[in-house]
Each structure stands twice: as structure tokens, then as C-alpha cells.
Amino acid sequence: QIASPDDLHLHVRDGEMLKAVLPHTARIFRRAIIMPNLVPPVSTLQMAKEYKKRILAAIPQGTEFDPLMTLYLTHQTTPEDIKQAAADGTVTAVKWYPAGATTNSGAGVKETELEKVLPTLKAMEEVGMPLLCHGESTDPTVDVFDREATWVRNVLAPLVDLLPNLKIVMEHITTKEGVEFVQNARKGVCGTLTVQHLLLNRNALFSYGGAGGLRPHHYCLPVLKREEHRKALVAAATSGSSKFFAGTDSAPHTVDKKECSCGCAGCFTAPAALELYAQLFEAEGKLENLEGFVSHHGADFYGLPRNSTSVKLEKATWTIPAAVEVAGSSPVVPFMAGEEISWRATRV
């Protein structure tokens, strides 16, 4: 039995997709940091309030779940916007997508133009509003497998020094360079780790379970990396260090948008996220550190009270569903769909 976990990086989309996928997170997680990359992006306080209302309406009756809202950083985000959002209390953090880095990132700020929003970042530093970073270079000359390490070296390191009191989360770390930077960085710099990057290396994009073939439901951004990087992530997650915490980056797309000639990036891990984290920690002999990673470290970083409710994890074999139906469209295929796993979580 552990304190109820928080998912500190979650996509729930909108409309019928929101109604279909949110219950899978709310089943176990007590709170979640909600990503703002809708179309149009959630870039103002009013938009965040309206989106939060739609999320609250989609929570299954009788389930306690708190969506923690974020603003999408654009060139139009002003210091006054930040101060108003902080005073209002609806917004927990600001998300920075380098323009062109990932799904619906076109309205973001290029890493080469970050100086143009420096007054906004300074306002965030002043009010204690964290900056959540999709950490990849968008320089087209950089190899896709090197984009994170390049971003850490050329963008994150100078930013951490430039704004010494800005709270920063390097989200979905995928490389040993990312892990090492966060481990050694100043106070106020942390990182999230996903299920898929902890369990799989890049071979799983092309061969899995002994069978070859392209695996679109393993494709996400940042992409899976070499085994040496996966091992570094596992060591960080299971170490007990408060610098790292759970952020699933569960990112649903309907099957027609995944299994096509130009498939979308994202793994829908919500149906079994906590159980898969538990499976990994057990395999590493570090189950005693699971609660800190999923329930305590993130809450402490964000200045939230630790959850007073609990969940129970039991050894029990069950099968991840093959698909999750979405009204009016094709279904969503979960990560590891149809596979058996050995842990089952329930609310106490």
C-alpha cells in the first residue's frame, strides 16, 4: 500500500477522446499535470479555466481527481499573464514546446528565440511558476537520436544558469546526458520519466517480442533511445533521488492516426501506468523506492501536500485491453495492448 500517486505529465485531449481516456488515469492517480497542446493551444488563463471545467465534467462520478492546469508558452505570453495566472491559482506551471518539436507544437517558441520571452520567464521566476520543457533541439541538421543531448548542452544548461531561481522540469528524459544533467543541476531542476522510456529501447520500434516489423504504438517523441540510455533512466528512477518523478506522458491517438503512412507520436500508457512502473521497480529490486517516485517527489517539487489517500498494489496477472473505444471515431490502442502484466492497482 502506497500514498496515491500523481502523474506529473499527462495528455487527455478534448471532446470524446477526453471522455474516453481520462477515466483510465483517474482510476488510480489522484492528480495530474495536464498538457496544454490542444488546437488551439491552452495559452491564456481563461482557456485553462474552461479546459479544466471540461476535464472535471469527464471525471467518473465518485472519483476524486484534481487536474493541475498548465499554460502553453507562446510569443504572446506576457509577464502580466504569468502574474495573473499565479494569483488566480488555476495554473500550476507553464509548458514550453520548441516550435516543431512534437505534436501541436507549432505555436511554441523556438529555442533560438527564447531570449524574446525572457521577461516572461523572469516573471515566472519571481512568482515561483515552474517551466516544463520538451527538451529537444529542432535544428534540422541534428540527428533525431541526438536532439535531446544537443538541447541539454546548448539550451538547458545556459537557461539554468541565466535564471538561477526558475523552477525547471526536464520532461520525459530519454538520455544519460539528460539524467546526468538533472542529477548534478542546482536545486529547483528536476526531471520526469515515462513508462515507455524505462521499459523499451529503440530496437522495440522495429522488433518486439521476437517478431520484426514497424511498431507504431512504440513511437513517441522524444523517440526511444539505445539500451545504455534506458539503463541510465532506470537507475535514476529507482535510485530514490527526489530529482526524478513519474510523468507518464500518456498521449492517446486514435488507431487511424497511428497506423498510417505518417503516424502520430505518442504512447497511451494510462490504462496500466502505475502497474508498469511497479513491474519495473520490482525487476530492479527497488520496490521500496516506488512510492517516492510516483507519490512524493513530484508533490514536493510542486509544493503540493502529499496525498492522504492510498492505493493498493497486489501481485495479480491481468491483460491490458486491446483497445479503448472513442465515440464517433476509431479506438485508441494502449501501450502493450493485449499483454499480461503482473501487478494490479486499486484505490483503498
Wavefront OBJ file of the C-alpha trace (Angstrom):
o trace
v 0.000 0.000 0.000
v 1.368 3.418 -1.007
v 0.159 7.005 -0.992
v -1.996 7.798 -4.021
v 0.274 8.644 -6.964
v 0.383 11.754 -9.151
v 1.019 11.794 -12.889
v 3.136 14.874 -13.477
v 2.853 14.830 -17.285
v -0.411 13.798 -18.933
v -2.309 14.351 -22.173
v -6.078 13.859 -22.008
v -7.037 15.665 -25.248
v -10.589 17.030 -25.505
v -14.127 16.155 -26.542
v -14.984 12.478 -26.930
v -11.326 11.480 -26.606
v -11.161 13.201 -23.209
v -14.235 11.295 -22.040
v -12.730 8.003 -23.214
v -9.197 8.273 -21.812
v -9.460 10.309 -18.603
v -11.085 7.509 -16.534
v -8.000 5.329 -17.084
v -5.815 7.860 -15.272
v -8.404 8.884 -12.663
v -8.833 5.196 -11.752
v -5.572 5.334 -9.770
v -3.869 8.732 -9.956
v -5.070 11.439 -7.578
v -3.689 14.418 -9.504
v -2.105 15.085 -12.885
v -0.308 17.917 -14.650
v -2.392 18.430 -17.799
v -0.604 19.278 -21.028
v -1.904 22.310 -22.968
v -1.134 21.340 -26.589
v -4.685 21.323 -27.872
v -5.734 23.037 -31.096
v -5.817 25.935 -30.422
v -3.309 25.706 -27.557
v -4.339 26.476 -23.989
v -2.371 29.715 -23.808
v -4.453 32.000 -21.574
v -5.846 31.804 -18.067
v -9.413 31.841 -19.357
v -8.696 28.954 -21.740
v -7.148 26.979 -18.869
v -10.227 27.564 -16.722
v -12.564 26.431 -19.494
v -10.455 23.345 -20.225
v -10.400 22.461 -16.535
v -14.210 22.579 -16.462
v -14.379 20.124 -19.360
v -11.951 17.799 -17.598
v -13.866 17.933 -14.336
v -17.058 17.077 -16.210
v -15.386 13.960 -17.645
v -14.256 12.517 -14.294
v -16.284 9.413 -13.390
v -18.815 10.079 -10.673
v -17.483 9.447 -7.196
v -13.817 9.591 -8.264
v -11.507 12.118 -6.632
v -9.139 13.564 -9.227
v -7.562 17.006 -9.496
v -6.361 18.293 -12.888
v -3.425 20.664 -12.464
v -3.508 23.050 -15.390
v -0.693 24.477 -17.500
v -0.309 27.323 -19.978
v 1.296 26.884 -23.375
v 4.244 29.296 -23.767
v 3.904 31.440 -26.891
v 5.408 34.695 -28.106
v 2.217 36.370 -26.862
v 2.608 35.137 -23.252
v 3.372 38.242 -21.181
v 4.770 38.755 -17.671
v 1.348 40.060 -16.683
v -0.259 36.816 -17.911
v 2.053 34.896 -15.600
v 1.346 37.105 -12.600
v -2.412 36.850 -13.150
v -2.234 33.074 -13.526
v -0.174 32.716 -10.356
v -2.556 34.939 -8.374
v -5.623 33.059 -9.646
v -4.364 29.628 -8.628
v -5.826 27.672 -11.559
v -2.492 27.298 -13.356
v 0.296 25.212 -11.834
v 3.021 25.583 -14.490
v 3.907 26.777 -17.992
v 4.814 24.316 -20.758
v 7.472 25.162 -23.311
v 7.337 23.336 -26.619
v 10.122 24.345 -29.017
v 8.216 25.087 -32.228
v 8.134 21.988 -34.418
v 9.442 19.575 -31.777
v 6.337 17.415 -31.277
v 2.544 17.130 -31.592
v 0.803 20.521 -31.871
v 3.980 22.452 -31.092
v 3.754 24.889 -33.992
v 2.648 27.782 -31.772
v 5.637 27.331 -29.467
v 8.826 29.345 -29.111
v 11.922 28.190 -30.997
v 14.976 27.596 -28.842
v 16.773 30.235 -30.912
v 14.098 32.773 -29.936
v 13.944 32.101 -26.216
v 15.505 35.482 -25.494
v 12.358 37.137 -26.842
v 10.302 35.696 -23.960
v 12.957 36.290 -21.310
v 10.789 38.885 -19.470
v 8.054 36.244 -19.205
v 10.496 33.662 -17.872
v 11.771 36.185 -15.327
v 8.186 36.774 -14.191
v 7.826 33.010 -13.724
v 10.993 33.006 -11.650
v 9.616 35.820 -9.482
v 6.266 34.154 -8.748
v 7.588 30.591 -8.472
v 5.853 29.265 -11.590
v 7.698 26.183 -12.948
v 8.755 25.880 -16.594
v 8.105 22.415 -18.053
v 10.334 21.687 -21.023
v 10.043 19.392 -24.000
v 13.784 19.018 -24.260
v 14.721 18.541 -27.892
v 16.567 20.629 -30.429
v 14.576 21.463 -33.547
v 17.692 22.141 -35.626
v 17.055 20.038 -38.762
v 20.767 19.211 -39.035
v 20.741 17.388 -35.684
v 20.123 13.634 -35.805
v 16.799 12.643 -34.231
v 18.592 10.465 -31.658
v 20.856 13.385 -30.649
v 18.229 16.086 -30.261
v 17.861 15.756 -26.501
v 21.587 15.738 -25.709
v 22.086 18.728 -28.010
v 19.272 20.623 -26.294
v 20.679 19.871 -22.837
v 24.081 21.190 -23.830
v 23.050 24.219 -25.886
v 19.760 25.320 -24.299
v 19.071 23.871 -20.861
v 22.499 24.419 -19.324
v 22.616 28.145 -20.200
v 18.971 28.619 -19.156
v 19.560 27.078 -15.723
v 22.458 29.495 -15.167
v 20.681 32.528 -16.616
v 17.660 32.198 -14.315
v 19.072 30.701 -11.102
v 15.746 30.663 -9.244
v 13.483 29.432 -12.038
v 11.995 26.021 -11.276
v 12.520 23.787 -14.316
v 11.311 20.297 -15.187
v 13.067 18.442 -17.970
v 10.171 16.294 -19.065
v 10.343 12.720 -20.369
v 14.115 12.374 -20.081
v 15.418 9.787 -22.562
v 19.221 10.004 -22.421
v 22.083 9.509 -19.992
v 23.075 13.107 -20.760
v 19.680 14.288 -19.533
v 19.897 12.151 -16.406
v 23.413 13.340 -15.578
v 22.495 16.985 -16.064
v 19.466 16.814 -13.773
v 21.373 14.817 -11.154
v 24.085 17.454 -10.972
v 21.973 20.563 -11.525
v 21.146 23.182 -8.924
v 18.150 22.984 -6.636
v 14.880 23.504 -8.495
v 15.806 21.436 -11.560
v 14.086 18.040 -11.776
v 13.008 15.537 -14.407
v 10.154 13.189 -15.246
v 10.480 9.667 -16.598
v 7.905 7.754 -18.641
v 6.881 4.110 -18.665
v 7.880 3.506 -22.275
v 11.355 5.014 -21.997
v 12.053 2.968 -18.868
v 10.873 -0.326 -20.375
v 11.942 -0.166 -24.028
v 14.956 0.785 -26.083
v 14.902 1.858 -29.719
v 15.050 -1.728 -31.006
v 11.396 -2.002 -29.934
v 10.456 0.370 -32.746
v 11.411 -2.302 -35.279
v 11.240 -5.630 -33.474
v 9.326 -6.699 -30.367
v 8.527 -9.970 -28.667
v 10.701 -11.875 -31.076
v 8.928 -10.607 -34.181
v 10.144 -7.992 -36.650
v 8.067 -5.164 -38.057
v 7.483 -1.451 -37.505
v 5.713 -0.778 -34.172
v 3.751 2.493 -34.409
v 2.429 2.188 -30.854
v 6.010 2.373 -29.568
v 6.644 5.602 -31.459
v 6.768 8.704 -29.302
v 8.741 11.933 -29.039
v 11.399 12.041 -27.833
v 11.993 8.710 -29.552
v 13.200 5.614 -27.711
v 16.969 5.516 -27.360
v 19.819 2.984 -27.092
v 19.936 0.432 -24.263
v 22.707 2.349 -22.464
v 20.351 5.317 -22.159
v 17.451 3.161 -20.951
v 19.668 1.737 -18.231
v 20.600 5.249 -17.106
v 16.912 6.164 -16.861
v 16.133 3.035 -14.839
v 18.976 3.754 -12.439
v 17.712 7.316 -11.940
v 14.061 6.344 -11.452
v 14.767 3.582 -8.956
v 17.559 5.389 -7.070
v 15.310 7.129 -4.565
v 16.584 10.548 -5.701
v 13.998 13.310 -5.297
v 15.285 14.814 -8.544
v 13.159 12.341 -10.544
v 9.441 11.579 -10.508
v 6.707 9.949 -12.546
v 5.310 11.699 -15.581
v 3.756 9.186 -17.943
v 3.384 11.460 -20.975
v 0.436 9.211 -21.795
v -0.537 10.571 -25.193
v -3.522 8.940 -26.921
v -4.117 8.998 -30.670
v -6.807 7.055 -32.486
v -5.584 3.992 -34.330
v -6.091 5.552 -37.767
v -3.633 8.306 -36.806
v -1.044 5.823 -35.529
v -1.233 3.060 -38.130
v -0.784 5.119 -41.293
v 1.869 6.461 -43.641
v 2.639 9.435 -41.361
v 1.780 8.292 -37.860
v 1.442 10.499 -34.785
v 3.896 10.354 -31.884
v 2.660 9.189 -28.503
v 2.134 6.124 -26.315
v -1.183 5.680 -24.488
v 0.137 4.257 -21.210
v -2.654 5.388 -18.860
v -4.511 2.031 -18.609
v -1.591 0.370 -16.786
v 0.934 3.103 -15.984
v 1.304 2.556 -12.243
v 1.370 -1.216 -12.627
v 4.112 -0.995 -15.267
v 6.193 1.299 -13.069
v 5.747 -1.247 -10.252
v 6.800 -4.099 -12.538
v 9.991 -2.236 -13.409
v 10.841 -1.352 -9.794
v 10.267 -4.971 -8.772
v 12.567 -6.220 -11.519
v 15.271 -3.867 -10.241
v 14.774 -4.943 -6.624
v 13.779 -1.386 -5.681
v 10.087 -1.593 -4.784
v 10.817 0.356 -1.612
v 11.571 3.412 -3.777
v 8.390 3.255 -5.864
v 6.275 5.389 -3.522
v 8.767 8.245 -3.553
v 8.946 8.204 -7.344
v 5.187 8.094 -8.022
v 3.725 9.790 -4.941
v 6.169 12.046 -3.093
v 8.945 13.600 -5.172
v 6.677 15.384 -7.651
v 4.310 16.687 -4.991
v 7.267 18.051 -3.028
v 8.726 19.776 -6.094
v 5.420 21.492 -6.916
v 4.804 22.456 -3.291
v 1.686 20.293 -3.080
v 0.629 18.378 0.018
v 1.370 14.684 -0.276
v -1.808 12.734 -0.969
v -3.507 11.450 2.176
v -5.363 8.717 0.285
v -3.799 5.395 -0.677
v -3.712 2.759 -3.385
v -3.052 -0.950 -3.023
v -0.708 -2.817 -5.347
v -1.183 -6.568 -5.487
v 0.518 -9.327 -7.391
v -2.178 -10.313 -9.855
v -1.958 -11.197 -13.527
v -4.255 -9.330 -15.902
v -4.296 -8.337 -19.548
v -4.041 -4.776 -20.819
v -7.064 -4.101 -23.060
v -6.580 -4.424 -26.798
v -8.323 -1.114 -27.447
v -10.218 1.722 -25.802
v -13.309 2.844 -27.685
v -13.794 6.523 -28.542
v -17.287 7.655 -29.536
v -17.508 8.801 -33.143
v -14.002 7.703 -34.177
v -11.654 4.748 -34.310
v -10.362 3.371 -30.978
v -7.111 4.046 -29.142
v -4.626 1.193 -28.751
v -2.924 1.186 -25.334
v 0.775 0.681 -24.801
v 1.459 -3.086 -24.516
v -2.107 -3.828 -25.618
v -3.128 -7.443 -25.108
v -0.097 -8.246 -22.940
v -0.224 -9.767 -19.475
v 1.312 -7.873 -16.559
v 1.869 -8.995 -13.011
v 0.667 -6.122 -10.805
v -2.800 -4.687 -10.238
v -3.527 -1.371 -8.506
v -6.769 -0.371 -6.798
v -7.807 2.587 -4.684
v -8.110 1.894 -0.986
l 1 2 3 4 5 6 7 8 9 10 11 12 13 14 15 16 17 18 19 20 21 22 23 24 25 26 27 28 29 30 31 32 33 34 35 36 37 38 39 40 41 42 43 44 45 46 47 48 49 50 51 52 53 54 55 56 57 58 59 60 61 62 63 64 65 66 67 68 69 70 71 72 73 74 75 76 77 78 79 80 81 82 83 84 85 86 87 88 89 90 91 92 93 94 95 96 97 98 99 100 101 102 103 104 105 106 107 108 109 110 111 112 113 114 115 116 117 118 119 120 121 122 123 124 125 126 127 128 129 130 131 132 133 134 135 136 137 138 139 140 141 142 143 144 145 146 147 148 149 150 151 152 153 154 155 156 157 158 159 160 161 162 163 164 165 166 167 168 169 170 171 172 173 174 175 176 177 178 179 180 181 182 183 184 185 186 187 188 189 190 191 192 193 194 195 196 197 198 199 200 201 202 203 204 205 206 207 208 209 210 211 212 213 214 215 216 217 218 219 220 221 222 223 224 225 226 227 228 229 230 231 232 233 234 235 236 237 238 239 240 241 242 243 244 245 246 247 248 249 250 251 252 253 254 255 256 257 258 259 260 261 262 263 264 265 266 267 268 269 270 271 272 273 274 275 276 277 278 279 280 281 282 283 284 285 286 287 288 289 290 291 292 293 294 295 296 297 298 299 300 301 302 303 304 305 306 307 308 309 310 311 312 313 314 315 316 317 318 319 320 321 322 323 324 325 326 327 328 329 330 331 332 333 334 335 336 337 338 339 340 341 342 343 344 345 346 347 348
